[in-house]
Amino acid sequence: MQVKLESYPHAIKPLILELRQLIFTVANELQLGEIDETIKWGELSYQVQNGSPVRIDWKAKTQEHYYLFFHCQTKLIDTFRELYSDSLTFQANRAIVLNIDEKLPEKAVRHCLELAMQYKKLKHLPLLGA
C-alpha cells in the first residue's frame, strides 16, 4: 500500500490521501466496520462488508485528473449522475473524474461514498434511497 502511495507525484499524493481519508471517515461515521484496503488492477481499493468496492487512482496519461472508480455493473454511477450531474464529472459507468486544480467537491463525493459503501443494503431502492 505504502509503495503505491509513494509512487504518486508530489502534487498528486495529497489529493489521493484526501480521498483515502474521506473513505475512512465515512466508514467510521456510518459504523460500517473494518475496511479492506488492497491494491486491485494497480489501484488503491477499499471495501466494507456490505458495500461495493471503491478504487482511487491518478493516471499519467490523464495528468490533470484523478479518479474514484466504482464497480461498472452496479447502479452507482447512474445514480450519481442523476443526483450530481451539475457538480460532478463522470467517465462512462465506472468513475467520478476529479480535476487536480479544483477543490474536492466534498459534499457530493461524500454522499457518493456513503451510497457505495452501503450498496448491498440500498441497491433495491429507487436512486439507492437517496
For each residue, the residues with C-beta under 8 A, 3 or more apart:
1: 4 5 37 38 39 44
2: 5 6
3: 6 7
4: 1 7 8 39 42 44
5: 1 2 8 13 16 17 44
6: 2 3 13
7: 3 4
8: 4 5 12 13 16 58
9: 12 13 58
10: 13
11: 14 15 100
12: 8 9 15 16 58 66 100
13: 5 6 8 9 10 16 17
14: 11 17 18
15: 11 12 18 19 58 66 98 100 104
16: 5 8 12 13 19 20 44 56 57 58 66
17: 5 13 14 20 21
18: 14 15 21 22 104
19: 15 16 22 23 56 66 68 104 109
20: 16 17 23 24 44 46 56
21: 17 18 24 25
22: 18 19 25 26 104 106 109 110 113
23: 19 20 26 27 35 46 54 56 113 117
24: 20 21 27 28 35
25: 21 22 28 29
26: 22 23 29 30 32 110 113 114 117
27: 23 24 30 32 33 35 48 117
28: 24 25 31 32
29: 25 26
30: 26 27 114 117 118
31: 28
32: 26 27 28 35 48 49 50 51 117 118
33: 27 48 49
34: 48 49
35: 23 24 27 32 46 47 48
36: 45 46 47 48
37: 1 44 45 46
38: 1 45
39: 1 4 42 43 44 45
40: 43 45 53 55
41: 45 55
42: 4 39 57
43: 39 40 55 56 57 69
44: 1 4 5 16 20 37 39 55 56 57
45: 36 37 38 39 40 41 53 54 55
46: 20 23 35 36 37 53 54 55 56
47: 35 36 51 52 53 54
48: 27 32 33 34 35 36 51 117
49: 32 33 34
50: 32 117 118 119 120 121
51: 32 47 48 54 116 117 118 119 120
52: 47 70 71 74 76 116 117 119 120
53: 40 45 46 47 70 71
54: 23 45 46 47 51 68 69 70 113 116 117
55: 40 41 43 44 45 46 67 68 69 70
56: 16 19 20 23 43 44 46 66 67 68 69
57: 16 42 43 44 66 67 69
58: 8 9 12 15 16 63 65 66 67 100
59: 62 63 65 67
60: 63
61:
62: 59 65
63: 58 59 60 100
64: 99 100 101
65: 58 59 62 97 98 99 100
66: 12 15 16 19 56 57 58 98 100
67: 55 56 57 58 59 91 95 96 97 98
68: 19 54 55 56 95 96 98 109 112 113
69: 43 54 55 56 57 94 95
70: 52 53 54 55 74 76 77 94 95 96 116
71: 52 53 74 76
72: 77 92 93 94
73:
74: 52 70 71 77 119 123
75: 78 79 123 128
76: 52 70 71 79 80 112 115 116 119 128
77: 70 72 74 80 81 90 92 93 94 95 96
78: 75 81 82 93
79: 75 76 82 83 115 127 128 130
80: 76 77 83 84 88 90 96 112 115
81: 77 78 84 85 88 90
82: 78 79 85 127
83: 79 80 108 111 127 130
84: 80 81 87 88 105 108 111 112
85: 81 82 88 90
86:
87: 84 105 108
88: 80 81 84 85 96 97 105 108 109 112
89: 96 97 98 99
90: 77 80 81 85 95 96 97
91: 67 94 95 96 97
92: 72 77 95
93: 72 77 78
94: 69 70 72 77 91
95: 67 68 69 70 77 90 91 92
96: 67 68 70 77 80 88 89 90 91 109 112
97: 65 67 88 89 90 91
98: 15 65 66 67 68 89 102 104 105 109
99: 64 65 89 102
100: 11 12 15 58 63 64 65 66
101: 64
102: 98 99 105
103: 106
104: 15 18 19 22 98 109
105: 84 87 88 98 102 108 109
106: 22 103 109 110
107: 110 111
108: 83 84 87 88 105 111 112
109: 19 22 68 88 96 98 104 105 106 112 113
110: 22 26 106 107 113 114
111: 83 84 107 108 114 115 130
112: 68 76 80 84 88 96 108 109 115 116
113: 22 23 26 54 68 109 110 116 117
114: 26 30 110 111 117 118
115: 76 79 80 111 112 118 119 122 128 129 130
116: 51 52 54 70 76 112 113 119
117: 23 26 27 30 32 48 50 51 52 54 113 114
118: 30 32 50 51 114 115 121 122
119: 50 51 52 74 76 115 116 122 123 128
120: 50 51 52 123
121: 50 118
122: 115 118 119 125 128 129
123: 74 75 119 120 128
124:
125: 122 128 129
126: 129
127: 79 82 83 130
128: 75 76 79 115 119 122 123 125
129: 115 122 125 126
130: 79 83 111 115 127
